[in-house]
Amino acid sequence: MGSFSIRKYRKKDYAAVCHLFAEGTMEHFPAACLYVLKAPRVYVTLLLLFASMLLGTKSYILSFTCLAAILAGGWWVINSKFHNYVIEIQREDLQDTETTYMVRSNSCFWVAESDGKVVGMVAAQPSEESEDEMVLKRLCVGRDHRRKGIAKALCLKVIGFAKECGYKAVCLETDIIQYSAQKLYQRIGFQKYRLEVHQGLFGKCPTFLSLYYKYTVTNS
């Protein structure tokens, strides 16, 4: 296990934190595309569209070209959503991390540092849904520094902070495509308690899910 330390965010960490967040978010883009394509209603819709074009044009080349154009359009839409999300968070959340997370005594932002480089991050804020719960958010570890216990240590940092502040639980949200994150949370002791369905690219077709986990903070 590589050596690392966890400390509170400093203003000089801004560029590294933004890079980590952007890289960590965009790496899930291929998995998101694959997840959408594997949704039954999506691939059935694409199959029907291809069959209709083939019947209408009598040309495999033209039909495949049209299908490729549709897939490219879907790729562009999903890619745009990912980029827009990164920009939104960087502007509204990370732009002034000190004000967002470091002013109040019951919120904080930490970074993991290895060899003088910021390689991970996590934040904690009070929940807007319950005064007894704290929210774990912005968890991210650089690709080259994973499987070293950094993500677990960051999660435990938030849990310890929640306990110090008197909270009874730590909650978080993750996506259905973040399989490694789900396994990590479950190993630590988080329990899945809610699932939220998001509308997909094709009308009301539900193709994306958010998972909500909760960790009960003990007094021991």
C-alpha positions in Angstrom: 0.0 0.0 0.0 1.5 3.4 -1.0 1.9 6.1 1.6 -0.5 9.0 1.6 -1.9 11.6 4.0 -5.3 13.3 4.3 -5.6 17.0 5.1 -8.1 19.8 4.7 -8.4 21.6 1.4 -6.3 24.6 0.7 -6.8 27.2 -1.9 -3.7 26.1 -3.9 -5.5 22.7 -4.4 -8.1 24.2 -6.7 -6.6 23.2 -10.0 -5.8 19.7 -8.9 -9.3 19.2 -7.4 -11.0 20.4 -10.6 -8.8 18.1 -12.7 -9.5 15.1 -10.5 -13.3 15.8 -10.6 -13.3 16.2 -14.4 -11.2 13.1 -15.0 -13.2 11.0 -12.5 -16.5 12.0 -14.0 -15.6 11.6 -17.7 -14.1 8.2 -17.2 -17.7 6.9 -16.6 -18.8 8.2 -20.0 -18.1 4.9 -22.0 -19.9 2.8 -19.3 -22.9 5.2 -19.4 -23.1 4.8 -23.2 -22.9 1.0 -22.9 -25.5 1.0 -20.1 -28.0 3.0 -22.2 -27.5 0.7 -25.3 -28.1 -2.4 -23.2 -31.5 -1.1 -22.0 -34.1 -3.4 -23.6 -36.3 -0.6 -24.8 -33.3 1.2 -26.4 -31.9 -1.6 -28.4 -35.4 -2.8 -29.4 -36.2 0.8 -30.6 -32.9 0.9 -32.6 -33.6 -2.5 -34.1 -37.1 -1.4 -35.2 -35.7 1.8 -36.7 -33.1 -0.2 -38.6 -35.7 -2.6 -39.9 -37.9 0.2 -40.9 -35.1 2.0 -42.8 -34.1 -1.2 -44.5 -37.7 -1.9 -45.6 -38.0 1.7 -46.9 -34.6 2.1 -48.6 -33.8 -1.6 -49.5 -30.2 -0.7 -48.8 -28.1 -2.1 -46.0 -25.4 0.6 -46.5 -27.9 3.4 -46.2 -29.7 1.7 -43.2 -26.4 1.2 -41.4 -25.3 4.7 -42.1 -28.6 6.1 -40.7 -28.2 3.9 -37.6 -24.6 5.1 -37.1 -25.8 8.7 -37.4 -28.5 8.0 -34.7 -25.9 6.3 -32.4 -23.5 9.3 -33.0 -26.3 11.6 -32.0 -26.9 9.7 -28.8 -23.2 9.6 -28.1 -23.1 13.4 -28.5 -26.0 13.9 -26.2 -24.6 11.8 -23.4 -21.1 13.3 -23.8 -22.7 16.8 -23.6 -24.5 15.9 -20.4 -21.3 14.7 -18.8 -19.3 17.8 -19.9 -22.1 20.2 -18.7 -22.3 18.4 -15.4 -18.5 18.9 -14.9 -18.7 22.6 -15.8 -21.8 23.1 -13.5 -20.1 21.6 -10.5 -16.8 23.4 -11.1 -18.6 26.7 -11.4 -21.2 26.3 -8.6 -19.4 24.0 -6.1 -15.7 23.9 -6.6 -15.2 27.5 -7.8 -15.2 28.6 -4.2 -14.6 25.4 -2.2 -13.6 27.4 0.9 -17.0 29.2 1.1 -19.0 26.1 0.1 -17.3 23.6 2.5 -14.9 25.2 4.9 -16.7 28.1 6.5 -19.2 26.1 8.6 -18.1 23.8 11.4 -20.3 21.0 10.2 -19.0 20.8 6.6 -15.5 20.2 5.3 -13.4 19.2 2.2 -10.4 17.0 2.4 -7.7 16.0 -0.1 -5.5 12.9 -0.1 -1.8 13.7 -0.8 0.9 11.4 -2.0 4.5 12.5 -2.7 3.3 16.1 -2.6 0.6 15.6 -5.2 -3.2 15.7 -4.6 -4.5 12.3 -5.6 -7.9 12.1 -4.0 -10.7 14.2 -2.5 -13.9 14.0 -0.6 -16.4 16.5 0.9 -19.0 16.4 3.7 -22.1 18.6 4.1 -25.2 18.5 6.3 -28.1 16.8 4.5 -31.0 19.0 3.3 -33.4 16.1 3.9 -32.6 15.3 7.5 -30.9 17.2 10.3 -29.5 13.9 11.7 -27.6 13.1 8.5 -24.4 14.2 6.8 -23.8 13.8 3.1 -20.6 12.3 1.7 -19.9 13.8 -1.8 -17.2 14.6 -4.4 -15.3 11.3 -3.6 -12.7 10.8 -6.2 -9.2 9.2 -6.4 -6.8 9.5 -9.4 -6.6 6.4 -11.6 -2.9 5.8 -10.8 -3.5 5.8 -7.1 -6.4 3.4 -6.7 -6.4 0.1 -4.8 -4.2 1.7 -2.2 -6.9 2.3 0.4 -7.2 6.0 -0.3 -11.0 5.9 -1.1 -11.8 3.9 2.0 -9.7 6.2 4.1 -11.5 9.3 2.7 -14.9 7.7 3.4 -13.8 6.9 7.0 -12.7 10.5 7.4 -16.2 11.7 6.6 -17.7 9.1 8.9 -15.4 10.2 11.7 -16.2 13.8 11.1 -20.0 13.1 11.1 -19.5 11.3 14.5 -17.6 14.3 15.9 -20.4 16.7 14.8 -23.1 14.5 16.4 -24.7 13.1 13.2 -26.5 9.8 13.3 -25.9 8.7 9.7 -23.8 9.5 6.6 -25.6 9.4 3.2 -24.4 9.4 -0.3 -25.6 9.1 -3.9 -23.9 7.2 -6.7 -24.8 6.0 -10.2 -25.7 2.5 -11.3 -22.7 2.4 -13.6 -20.2 3.1 -10.8 -19.7 -0.6 -9.9 -16.4 -0.2 -8.0 -17.8 2.6 -5.9 -20.8 0.5 -4.9 -18.6 -2.4 -3.8 -16.5 0.0 -1.7 -19.5 1.5 0.1 -20.9 -1.9 0.8 -17.5 -3.1 2.2 -17.3 -0.1 4.5 -20.9 -0.8 5.8 -23.1 1.5 3.8 -26.6 0.1 3.1 -28.6 0.9 0.0 -31.9 2.4 0.9 -33.3 4.2 -2.1 -33.2 3.9 -5.9 -34.2 6.8 -8.2 -35.1 6.3 -11.9 -34.1 9.0 -14.5 -35.7 9.3 -17.9 -33.5 8.2 -20.7 -32.9 9.5 -24.2 -35.9 7.9 -25.8 -39.0 9.6 -24.3 -40.0 8.1 -21.0 -37.7 5.1 -21.3 -36.0 4.7 -17.9 -32.4 3.9 -18.7 -30.5 5.5 -15.8 -30.6 4.9 -12.1 -29.2 6.7 -9.0 -28.5 4.6 -5.9 -28.6 6.1 -2.4 -26.6 4.6 0.5 -26.6 5.2 4.2 -24.1 4.4 7.0 -25.4 4.4 10.5 -22.9 6.2 12.8 -22.3 4.4 16.1 -21.3 6.0 19.4 -18.6 3.4 20.2 
